[in-house]
Amino acid sequence: MAELSALLDPVWIEQALEATGKASIRRRKLPAEHAVWLVIGLALFRRMPLWQVVQQMALTLDGKDIPAPSASVQARQRLGPESMAHLFTLLTKAWGRAHEVQAGQMRVLAVDGVVWSAPDSTHNRQELGSGQTQYGPQPWPMVRAVCLLDTDSHELLDAQLGDYGHGELTLAAGLQGLDHSITLFDRAYFSAAFLLDWQQAGQQRHWLMRARDKLRYEVVQTLGEGDWLIRMPVSPRARQLRPELSSHWQARLVQVHAGGKIRRFITSMLEPHRFAAMELAQLYRQRWEIELGFRDIKQSLQQGQAVLRSKQPELVKQEVWGVLIAYTLLRRWMRLMAQHAGVEPARISFHTARHAIVGAINTVHLARAGAVPELLLRLLAQAQHFVLPPRRTGRSFPREVKRSTRSKYPPKKCQSAVN
């Protein structure tokens, strides 16, 4: 276990276990701190069975034989999801949220939701729930997460987890924003109560989103061409739930021509001399960075495995927290590699770096004690080999589907048919 401290300080694991009352009191085959690493290992070694993850991460106690799989399951049940959620919070506060911003600049963040499918057990179906289509319930129970991500480094800053019945807006209300930041939302998060709470929770906590097509508003002041200060009504339902809300609230509406279309955005950034309309439109394009983060988690870290392992709801949530922690650990090392190579963190290939870092962990039970820190330092020295070329500008990827369906997007045409 000492070798793995190169990835994660054991003190933080102890703090998370103590804070949630899960620290091991008596000596077990798999104590609580080993169970934490087991859950993280389930994400790092997605295709390995449980017993092999225990072996791969050298989680046996005092060099004894590998415990039976039932001991690993029992250790996970004793641990629960709360300790993993607390550990995730400790890591994001220490790493992702702690980076300083230069004077006059703001961090650009994005919020969005993501779902994971869980095994179709009776308990998962009853407690987690699933979606409904015209043909009936979806085949898998689902768990939903809403995440806050730094669009420059792709590091997670916060996350909230719930069953499928929890809406994204409800979960997002529990996220902790950052001072001196601009958070990008899609139109599903349009809510006077939510957005006002977001911007009033700290200093300079701004937001930006696409405007709804049927937005109800009246112009208070014209700030420039295609740029207005507007006044919007607060819904009666929102005022019933939150009587302290006023009947109307204000924001800024900008309208720009981009890609041959008219785009409208609303924002809390009311100063046109500081935030130009076209700059806001360009800034909103960074919202897609959170989709790239979710792709890294699901396609690379989870190796495209569509369904989680756990058949009990509490273990499903615990497993998702393990995935988010594993992603955070990898992103932390990628930031160090980027600093060593002198490039932005997003220029480090997540897929390649994951293979290299997990490969270093693979040697824990094969190499001498202390080999993992040495191998990770070697990765820093080789950081230039993980650098991606700069992104090409002016690229466009309109939404489309591969075959004719009932989707609102046009079908994708085969290249041969085009030629």
C-alpha positions as semicolon CSV with decimal commas, in nm:
position;residue;x (nm);y (nm);z (nm)
1;M;0,000;0,000;0,000
2;A;0,291;0,237;0,063
3;E;0,373;0,247;-0,308
4;L;0,026;0,380;-0,393
5;S;0,080;0,684;-0,170
6;A;0,257;0,833;-0,475
7;L;-0,090;0,868;-0,628
8;L;-0,290;0,960;-0,319
9;D;-0,177;1,067;0,029
10;P;-0,302;0,803;0,279
11;V;-0,377;1,084;0,525
12;W;-0,668;1,196;0,306
13;I;-0,807;0,842;0,304
14;E;-0,785;0,835;0,684
15;Q;-0,960;1,172;0,707
16;A;-1,243;1,054;0,479
17;L;-1,290;0,734;0,680
18;E;-1,283;0,916;1,015
19;A;-1,526;1,185;0,894
20;T;-1,780;0,924;0,784
21;G;-1,726;0,682;1,074
22;K;-1,596;0,403;0,851
23;A;-1,244;0,357;0,987
24;S;-1,159;-0,007;1,071
25;I;-1,159;-0,072;1,446
26;R;-1,048;-0,436;1,439
27;R;-0,797;-0,601;1,207
28;R;-0,966;-0,746;0,898
29;K;-0,852;-0,924;0,585
30;L;-0,949;-0,613;0,390
31;P;-0,949;-0,307;0,621
32;A;-1,133;0,011;0,523
33;E;-0,831;0,186;0,369
34;H;-0,775;-0,118;0,146
35;A;-1,142;-0,114;0,051
36;V;-1,104;0,247;-0,067
37;W;-0,820;0,144;-0,298
38;L;-1,023;-0,154;-0,413
39;V;-1,307;0,072;-0,527
40;I;-1,058;0,299;-0,709
41;G;-0,898;-0,011;-0,862
42;L;-1,234;-0,124;-1,000
43;A;-1,226;0,191;-1,214
44;L;-0,856;0,173;-1,308
45;F;-0,875;-0,198;-1,402
46;R;-1,221;-0,200;-1,553
47;R;-1,202;-0,540;-1,725
48;M;-1,050;-0,732;-1,431
49;P;-1,260;-0,942;-1,191
50;L;-1,273;-0,837;-0,829
51;W;-1,018;-1,088;-0,697
52;Q;-0,767;-0,993;-0,964
53;V;-0,798;-0,621;-0,879
54;V;-0,709;-0,712;-0,519
55;Q;-0,406;-0,901;-0,647
56;Q;-0,306;-0,636;-0,899
57;M;-0,302;-0,360;-0,638
58;A;-0,134;-0,576;-0,373
59;L;-0,420;-0,523;-0,128
60;T;-0,347;-0,830;0,082
61;L;-0,268;-0,775;0,449
62;D;0,091;-0,843;0,559
63;G;0,163;-1,046;0,246
64;K;-0,105;-1,306;0,321
65;D;-0,303;-1,495;0,060
66;I;-0,566;-1,315;-0,144
67;P;-0,895;-1,310;0,049
68;A;-1,200;-1,474;-0,097
69;P;-1,416;-1,252;-0,326
70;S;-1,683;-1,254;-0,055
71;A;-1,441;-1,072;0,177
72;S;-1,395;-0,799;-0,085
73;V;-1,771;-0,760;-0,128
74;Q;-1,820;-0,740;0,249
75;A;-1,544;-0,478;0,274
76;R;-1,720;-0,268;0,010
77;Q;-2,053;-0,302;0,191
78;R;-1,898;-0,185;0,519
79;L;-1,734;0,109;0,342
80;G;-2,051;0,240;0,169
81;P;-2,054;0,540;-0,070
82;E;-2,018;0,822;0,184
83;S;-1,644;0,781;0,245
84;M;-1,573;0,783;-0,129
85;A;-1,782;1,098;-0,175
86;H;-1,595;1,267;0,110
87;L;-1,258;1,163;-0,035
88;F;-1,357;1,303;-0,374
89;T;-1,438;1,637;-0,209
90;L;-1,102;1,644;-0,031
91;L;-0,916;1,576;-0,355
92;T;-1,099;1,834;-0,565
93;K;-1,051;2,103;-0,299
94;A;-0,679;2,029;-0,270
95;W;-0,610;1,994;-0,644
96;G;-0,867;2,121;-0,892
97;R;-1,018;2,409;-0,693
98;A;-0,692;2,540;-0,549
99;H;-0,530;2,674;-0,868
100;E;-0,475;3,047;-0,860
101;V;-0,613;3,275;-1,130
102;Q;-0,419;3,575;-1,254
103;A;-0,556;3,916;-1,162
104;G;-0,832;4,029;-1,396
105;Q;-0,893;3,679;-1,533
106;M;-1,165;3,426;-1,460
107;R;-1,173;3,049;-1,462
108;V;-1,408;2,903;-1,720
109;L;-1,620;2,617;-1,585
110;A;-1,896;2,398;-1,726
111;V;-2,184;2,206;-1,567
112;D;-2,363;1,911;-1,720
113;G;-2,518;1,577;-1,632
114;V;-2,415;1,221;-1,713
115;V;-2,577;0,883;-1,644
116;W;-2,437;0,536;-1,587
117;S;-2,622;0,209;-1,644
118;A;-2,625;-0,041;-1,359
119;P;-2,692;-0,418;-1,365
120;D;-3,061;-0,498;-1,384
121;S;-3,104;-0,640;-1,035
122;T;-3,427;-0,608;-0,840
123;H;-3,275;-0,370;-0,584
124;N;-3,115;-0,150;-0,850
125;R;-3,440;-0,130;-1,046
126;Q;-3,645;-0,040;-0,739
127;E;-3,412;0,217;-0,583
128;L;-3,231;0,371;-0,879
129;G;-3,509;0,368;-1,139
130;S;-3,464;0,412;-1,512
131;G;-3,596;0,605;-1,807
132;Q;-3,913;0,539;-2,000
133;T;-3,966;0,525;-2,376
134;Q;-4,271;0,468;-2,592
135;Y;-4,180;0,098;-2,587
136;G;-4,155;0,072;-2,209
137;P;-3,885;0,110;-1,943
138;Q;-3,523;0,122;-2,049
139;P;-3,331;-0,206;-2,012
140;W;-3,097;-0,089;-1,735
141;P;-3,142;0,095;-1,404
142;M;-2,947;0,420;-1,405
143;V;-2,765;0,652;-1,170
144;R;-2,728;1,021;-1,252
145;A;-2,444;1,261;-1,176
146;V;-2,409;1,635;-1,236
147;C;-2,048;1,754;-1,255
148;L;-1,859;2,084;-1,243
149;L;-1,551;2,082;-1,468
150;D;-1,268;2,323;-1,547
151;T;-1,279;2,362;-1,925
152;D;-0,908;2,439;-1,954
153;S;-0,768;2,142;-1,761
154;H;-1,071;1,904;-1,776
155;E;-1,034;1,854;-1,399
156;L;-1,349;1,785;-1,197
157;L;-1,417;2,044;-0,929
158;D;-1,739;1,903;-0,781
159;A;-2,008;1,642;-0,843
160;Q;-2,347;1,545;-0,708
161;L;-2,492;1,194;-0,738
162;G;-2,849;1,067;-0,725
163;D;-3,084;0,807;-0,864
164;Y;-3,233;0,848;-1,210
165;G;-3,540;1,022;-1,070
166;H;-3,334;1,318;-0,952
167;G;-3,336;1,592;-1,214
168;E;-3,015;1,760;-1,326
169;L;-3,128;2,097;-1,193
170;T;-3,199;1,950;-0,849
171;L;-2,855;1,789;-0,830
172;A;-2,682;2,098;-0,971
173;A;-2,821;2,306;-0,684
174;G;-2,582;2,116;-0,455
175;L;-2,270;2,204;-0,654
176;Q;-2,021;2,450;-0,508
177;G;-1,911;2,709;-0,763
178;L;-1,593;2,916;-0,760
179;D;-1,530;3,285;-0,706
180;H;-1,403;3,479;-1,008
181;S;-1,539;3,228;-1,257
182;I;-1,773;3,198;-1,553
183;T;-1,985;2,882;-1,559
184;L;-2,135;2,757;-1,885
185;F;-2,476;2,588;-1,873
186;D;-2,705;2,446;-2,138
187;R;-3,065;2,558;-2,162
188;A;-3,192;2,281;-1,932
189;Y;-3,054;2,482;-1,639
190;F;-3,259;2,793;-1,712
191;S;-3,421;2,875;-1,377
192;A;-3,437;3,214;-1,210
193;A;-3,396;3,068;-0,861
194;F;-3,104;2,844;-0,958
195;L;-2,911;3,105;-1,159
196;L;-2,962;3,381;-0,902
197;D;-2,844;3,146;-0,626
198;W;-2,541;3,053;-0,835
199;Q;-2,425;3,409;-0,894
200;Q;-2,500;3,527;-0,540
201;A;-2,315;3,240;-0,366
202;G;-1,979;3,420;-0,384
203;Q;-1,779;3,692;-0,554
204;Q;-1,787;3,728;-0,933
205;R;-1,964;3,398;-0,996
206;H;-2,100;3,453;-1,344
207;W;-2,294;3,224;-1,577
208;L;-2,359;3,202;-1,951
209;M;-2,606;2,992;-2,153
210;R;-2,792;2,979;-2,483
211;A;-3,121;3,168;-2,475
212;R;-3,443;2,974;-2,516
213;D;-3,627;3,020;-2,844
214;K;-3,944;3,142;-2,670
215;L;-3,777;3,348;-2,401
216;R;-4,019;3,596;-2,240
217;Y;-3,855;3,929;-2,170
218;E;-3,876;4,305;-2,205
219;V;-3,583;4,531;-2,288
220;V;-3,468;4,754;-2,002
221;Q;-3,169;4,912;-2,177
222;T;-2,994;4,880;-2,513
223;L;-2,622;4,823;-2,452
224;G;-2,518;4,806;-2,817
225;E;-2,609;4,643;-3,146
226;G;-2,761;4,306;-3,064
227;D;-2,693;4,364;-2,695
228;W;-2,959;4,437;-2,432
229;L;-3,023;4,441;-2,060
230;I;-3,352;4,253;-2,021
231;R;-3,614;4,191;-1,756
232;M;-3,777;3,847;-1,728
233;P;-4,073;3,725;-1,520
234;V;-4,022;3,472;-1,241
235;S;-4,271;3,187;-1,272
236;P;-4,553;3,166;-1,015
237;R;-4,436;2,814;-0,923
238;A;-4,085;2,941;-0,843
239;R;-4,225;3,222;-0,627
240;Q;-4,449;2,975;-0,448
241;L;-4,145;2,763;-0,360
242;R;-3,924;3,066;-0,292
243;P;-4,144;3,354;-0,165
244;E;-3,839;3,582;-0,128
245;L;-3,796;3,598;-0,508
246;S;-3,908;3,914;-0,686
247;S;-4,165;3,905;-0,963
248;H;-3,894;3,977;-1,222
249;W;-3,518;3,934;-1,260
250;Q;-3,259;4,083;-1,494
251;A;-2,987;3,946;-1,719
252;R;-2,808;4,042;-2,038
253;L;-2,918;3,916;-2,379
254;V;-2,675;3,918;-2,673
255;Q;-2,745;3,823;-3,033
256;V;-2,468;3,742;-3,280
257;H;-2,434;3,594;-3,631
258;A;-2,221;3,280;-3,626
259;G;-2,198;2,997;-3,878
260;G;-2,466;3,156;-4,094
261;K;-2,716;3,150;-3,808
262;I;-2,839;3,389;-3,541
263;R;-2,729;3,281;-3,194
264;R;-2,870;3,428;-2,873
265;F;-2,713;3,403;-2,529
266;I;-2,814;3,523;-2,183
267;T;-2,563;3,591;-1,909
268;S;-2,502;3,754;-1,573
269;M;-2,204;3,943;-1,721
270;L;-2,365;4,283;-1,766
271;E;-2,061;4,493;-1,863
272;P;-2,037;4,518;-2,245
273;H;-1,699;4,694;-2,233
274;R;-1,554;4,400;-2,041
275;F;-1,744;4,112;-2,202
276;A;-1,806;4,178;-2,572
277;A;-2,097;3,997;-2,736
278;M;-1,890;3,803;-2,990
279;E;-1,640;3,704;-2,721
280;L;-1,926;3,558;-2,517
281;A;-2,043;3,356;-2,817
282;Q;-1,691;3,220;-2,867
283;L;-1,660;3,149;-2,496
284;Y;-1,975;2,938;-2,494
285;R;-1,812;2,691;-2,732
286;Q;-1,600;2,574;-2,438
287;R;-1,911;2,414;-2,287
288;W;-1,836;2,112;-2,505
289;E;-1,516;2,051;-2,307
290;I;-1,723;1,880;-2,037
291;E;-1,855;1,640;-2,300
292;L;-1,494;1,554;-2,385
293;G;-1,432;1,492;-2,014
294;F;-1,727;1,252;-1,999
295;R;-1,593;1,079;-2,312
296;D;-1,255;1,031;-2,142
297;I;-1,427;0,878;-1,840
298;K;-1,659;0,643;-2,026
299;Q;-1,459;0,547;-2,334
300;S;-1,100;0,553;-2,206
301;L;-1,109;0,506;-1,828
302;Q;-1,403;0,263;-1,835
303;Q;-1,285;0,117;-2,167
304;G;-1,627;0,152;-2,325
305;Q;-1,798;-0,076;-2,073
306;A;-2,156;0,045;-2,080
307;V;-2,278;-0,118;-1,757
308;L;-2,128;-0,088;-1,408
309;R;-2,041;-0,394;-1,196
310;S;-2,242;-0,350;-0,876
311;K;-2,580;-0,514;-0,819
312;Q;-2,671;-0,317;-0,504
313;P;-2,772;0,052;-0,519
314;E;-2,529;0,170;-0,249
315;L;-2,243;-0,012;-0,418
316;V;-2,343;0,135;-0,756
317;K;-2,304;0,486;-0,614
318;Q;-1,981;0,384;-0,442
319;E;-1,850;0,254;-0,774
320;V;-1,933;0,581;-0,952
321;W;-1,749;0,780;-0,683
322;G;-1,455;0,546;-0,739
323;V;-1,465;0,626;-1,112
324;L;-1,468;1,001;-1,043
325;I;-1,179;0,968;-0,796
326;A;-0,977;0,759;-1,042
327;Y;-1,035;1,021;-1,311
328;T;-0,928;1,295;-1,067
329;L;-0,606;1,106;-0,982
330;L;-0,520;1,068;-1,349
331;R;-0,594;1,432;-1,426
332;R;-0,375;1,542;-1,137
333;W;-0,078;1,354;-1,281
334;M;-0,156;1,483;-1,628
335;R;-0,140;1,839;-1,492
336;L;0,205;1,764;-1,349
337;M;0,310;1,618;-1,683
338;A;0,180;1,927;-1,864
339;Q;0,376;2,156;-1,631
340;H;0,691;1,953;-1,696
341;A;0,636;1,971;-2,073
342;G;0,542;2,341;-2,065
343;V;0,198;2,298;-2,228
344;E;-0,166;2,337;-2,127
345;P;-0,313;2,036;-1,938
346;A;-0,561;1,968;-2,220
347;R;-0,264;1,906;-2,454
348;I;-0,176;1,585;-2,266
349;S;-0,343;1,279;-2,422
350;F;-0,576;1,127;-2,161
351;H;-0,589;0,790;-2,335
352;T;-0,210;0,756;-2,360
353;A;-0,145;0,892;-2,011
354;R;-0,400;0,653;-1,861
355;H;-0,223;0,356;-2,017
356;A;0,114;0,474;-1,887
357;I;0,001;0,557;-1,532
358;V;-0,203;0,239;-1,492
359;G;0,092;0,050;-1,635
360;A;0,306;0,189;-1,352
361;I;0,052;0,062;-1,098
362;N;0,063;-0,277;-1,269
363;T;0,418;-0,321;-1,148
364;V;0,333;-0,278;-0,777
365;H;0,327;-0,651;-0,697
366;L;0,611;-0,731;-0,939
367;A;0,871;-0,466;-0,857
368;R;1,064;-0,376;-0,546
369;A;0,913;-0,145;-0,283
370;G;0,902;0,217;-0,393
371;A;0,902;0,137;-0,766
372;V;0,578;0,324;-0,841
373;P;0,705;0,671;-0,737
374;E;1,017;0,609;-0,944
375;L;0,813;0,507;-1,249
376;L;0,577;0,805;-1,213
377;L;0,874;1,043;-1,196
378;R;1,005;0,878;-1,509
379;L;0,673;0,957;-1,677
380;L;0,721;1,323;-1,592
381;A;1,061;1,315;-1,760
382;Q;0,896;1,164;-2,069
383;A;0,602;1,405;-2,066
384;Q;0,680;1,544;-2,411
385;H;0,580;1,208;-2,562
386;F;0,224;1,249;-2,433
387;V;0,166;1,597;-2,582
388;L;-0,107;1,632;-2,845
389;P;-0,069;1,877;-3,136
390;P;-0,257;2,209;-3,102
391;R;-0,623;2,192;-3,194
392;R;-0,711;2,300;-3,544
393;T;-0,932;2,606;-3,558
394;G;-1,245;2,651;-3,765
395;R;-1,350;2,287;-3,746
396;S;-1,724;2,217;-3,736
397;F;-1,903;1,899;-3,631
398;P;-2,280;1,949;-3,669
399;R;-2,497;1,693;-3,495
400;E;-2,618;1,409;-3,716
401;V;-2,718;1,044;-3,687
402;K;-2,578;0,747;-3,881
403;R;-2,908;0,603;-3,998
404;S;-3,264;0,718;-4,045
405;T;-3,443;0,736;-3,710
406;R;-3,693;0,963;-3,545
407;S;-3,413;1,191;-3,432
408;K;-3,447;1,561;-3,503
409;Y;-3,098;1,557;-3,658
410;P;-3,040;1,473;-4,029
411;P;-2,901;1,127;-4,113
412;K;-2,529;1,093;-4,178
413;K;-2,446;1,017;-4,541
414;C;-2,183;0,760;-4,637
415;Q;-1,870;0,899;-4,801
416;S;-1,918;0,675;-5,107
417;A;-2,267;0,813;-5,157
418;V;-2,133;1,167;-5,141
419;N;-1,868;1,092;-5,402
